[in-house]
Structure formats: C-alpha cells, structure tokens
Amino acid sequence: MSFWTTSEGKSAATEATGKFEASENYELIPDGTTAMAIITKPSIEQYQGDEYINVEWTIVKPDAFKNRKVFQKVRVWDNNVKKADKAKAMLANIDKNAGGKLAKMDKDPTNETLSVLTGKTMLIKILIYTIKEGDVVTKTGNYVGAVSPRSTEEPAPVPTPKPAPVDDVFDDSDVPF
C-alpha cells in the first residue's frame, strides 16, 4: 500500500486539487472564555521582519474546548516601547505562573530558554480578534488576552447573552408629555 493511500482506499495524491480546509465548521471560542491551558510550544518567530515570541496553548478544560489550540504573539521586541513593555509584563507573568525560571536568567529569551515554559498549566482568558479591510471583515480568530495562576475552580465558557424580551405593547401612560 502506498503512503498516499487513505483508509478509504483512495489516493490522496491523485485526488489533490491544491485546495484543502481541515474543517469547514470551525467555530471560535466565545469572547471572554476562561480556560485551563498548557503551554505546548513557546518559540521565537519572525514574520516580515517582525520578531516575537509565539506561545502555543492547548486547552485542558473546559471539556467543550479540550485539545483546541490558541496562539499568543508576545511582542517583547516591538519598536513601540509601550507595546514592548506590555508584552514583557505578559511574558513575566506567564513565567511567574510557570515557576519563574526565565526571569532568573536575566537575559533575552532564546528558543532554548523558552523551553522552561513548556508543559506549564495556567488559566488563560480567550478573546476574539477581527481584521478588517475597510468595512469588510477579512479574518477573525482567538487570542490570549490574559493569564493567571492555575486554580482549582473549573473554568467555563462565557454564557451566551440572551436577547432582551421584546414587548409588543408599549405602555406610554406614564410618559409626562
């Protein structure tokens, strides 16, 4: 059997069209969800000259999102010093929750030193980002907006707000005019 033969006996190579989407019904994790997550891969990345620390988180709880990945770009080397300071504060808090080994090294992180964060569990707050071109939304996704120490409480998704009831009858008898 060829490497390219699928479990259904088809050839993935011959049926390839050049387009592939792993899941067509990918749903975002609700904005404001708190989840228990583990750092699975911290690394230094570059994109178009922008260098940052990319933290891959894998959700442990709640079960509704178990094993989902959320990525966090920690821009500690940003040209905007305010953004870099905020990112350093985020990294310092991630490190503190992971045991504080990175800060004790007192030097710029490397892929090797970031490995001390791997396997550490903490609570993360998941938010939604939106990228627009003009008035058109071109991309949405999840990102990590906050971290906190692991706790014993069960994290849960933010409940979906229910729309306010619509009252078809408007009583204006108490309006003074």
Secondary structure, 3 states (H helix, E strand, C coil): CCCCECCCCCEHHHHCCCCCCCCCCCCCCCCCEEEEEEEEEEEEEEECCEEEEEEEEEEEECHHHCCCEEEEEECCCCCCHHHHHHHHHHHHHHHHHCCCHHHHHCCCCCHHHHHHHCCCEEEEEEEEEEEEECCEEEEEEEEEEEEECCCCCCCCCCCCCCCCCCCCCCCCCCCCC
